[in-house]
Amino acid sequence: MNEKKTNSEVLERVFETIKCRYNENPNTSYAAQLFSRGRGKIACKIVEEATETIVAALHEGEEKVVSESADLLFHLLILWADLGIEPALVWEELSRREGVSGIDEKSARKEK
């Protein structure tokens, strides 16, 4: 039976696959290739994908934004894996912020 998965389950499955690629051959795995190039390269890919998402939003339309957003999330998952950050930690932080004004939340960060 093919059950519909929640969005976070899809991200977590992709994340687990990415983690498995950490020590694989960089010639056969894109994720392994990024891991081997270091965190700076991973960060640069996030900037690149974020920029492409913005350009798509401003000039290319919904389908391209969806595609670029998927690329951005994928590269963010690679960064999390490189840092040892489990998606559940990000979900917890988002949950903590839920229902809190963005202005109030940002002000609270400045006070720390």
KAHU-V57839 format. One record per pair of residues at least 24 apart in sequence whose C-alpha atoms are under 7 Angstrom apart, sorted by the first residue. I is the first residue (numbers start at 1). GAP is how many residues later the second one is. D is the distance in whole Angstrom. If there is no record, write none. Layout:
<<I;GAP;D> <I;GAP;D>>
This chain:
<<12;75;7> <15;62;6> <18;60;6> <19;62;6> <31;47;7> <35;47;7> <42;37;6> <45;30;7> <46;26;6> <46;29;6> <46;30;6>>
